[in-house]
């Protein structure tokens, strides 16, 4: 997906992910859950067009897998709407859960 809306308030965490890893995001309210590579995260922060994996989540948890190994940014935002959201991110690797944030 592609978007160009600048976000001023968002939750963010970067992870070193491998092929086959699963990112699980648990939310306490509906929100956008995005998985971005470093270049697209930079564009996201700058309000430029960016490409992402994921989208608007009405139910939780959300599970995403990176399309290739590397640094990936997990972003949770409300799409510019008022409100608040809390999120817990867990990374599942072949050996089990590795990290939480």
Residue pairs with C-beta under 8 A, 6 or more apart in sequence:
1 51
1 52
1 53
1 54
1 55
2 49
2 50
2 51
2 52
3 49
3 50
3 52
4 47
4 48
4 49
4 50
5 47
5 79
5 80
6 46
6 47
7 44
7 75
7 77
7 79
7 80
8 80
9 77
9 78
10 75
10 76
10 77
11 75
11 76
11 77
11 85
11 87
12 41
12 73
12 74
12 75
12 76
13 73
13 74
13 89
13 101
14 41
14 71
14 72
14 73
14 74
15 23
15 71
15 72
15 73
15 74
15 89
15 91
15 99
15 101
16 70
16 71
16 72
17 23
17 66
17 69
17 70
17 71
17 72
17 91
18 66
18 69
18 93
19 66
19 68
19 69
20 65
20 93
20 94
21 65
21 66
21 91
21 92
21 93
22 63
22 64
22 65
22 91
22 92
23 35
23 63
23 64
23 65
23 66
23 72
23 74
23 89
23 90
23 91
23 92
24 61
24 62
24 63
24 89
24 90
24 91
24 92
25 33
25 57
25 60
25 61
25 62
25 63
25 64
25 74
25 76
25 87
25 88
25 89
26 60
26 61
26 62
26 87
26 88
26 89
26 90
27 33
27 57
27 60
27 61
27 62
27 76
27 85
27 86
27 87
28 60
28 85
28 86
28 87
29 83
29 84
29 85
29 86
30 56
30 57
30 58
30 85
31 56
31 57
31 76
31 77
31 78
31 79
31 85
31 87
32 54
32 55
32 56
32 57
32 75
32 76
32 77
32 78
32 79
33 54
33 55
33 57
33 62
33 64
33 74
33 75
33 76
33 87
34 44
34 52
34 53
34 54
34 55
34 73
34 74
34 75
34 76
34 77
35 52
35 53
35 54
35 64
35 66
35 72
35 73
35 74
35 75
36 44
36 50
36 51
36 52
36 53
36 72
36 73
36 75
37 70
37 71
37 72
37 73
38 70
38 71
38 73
40 50
40 51
40 52
41 50
41 73
41 75
43 49
43 50
44 50
44 52
44 75
52 75
53 64
53 66
53 67
54 62
54 64
56 79
66 72
74 89
74 101
76 85
76 87
78 84
78 85
88 100
88 101
89 100
89 101
90 97
90 99
90 100
91 97
91 98
91 99
91 100
92 98
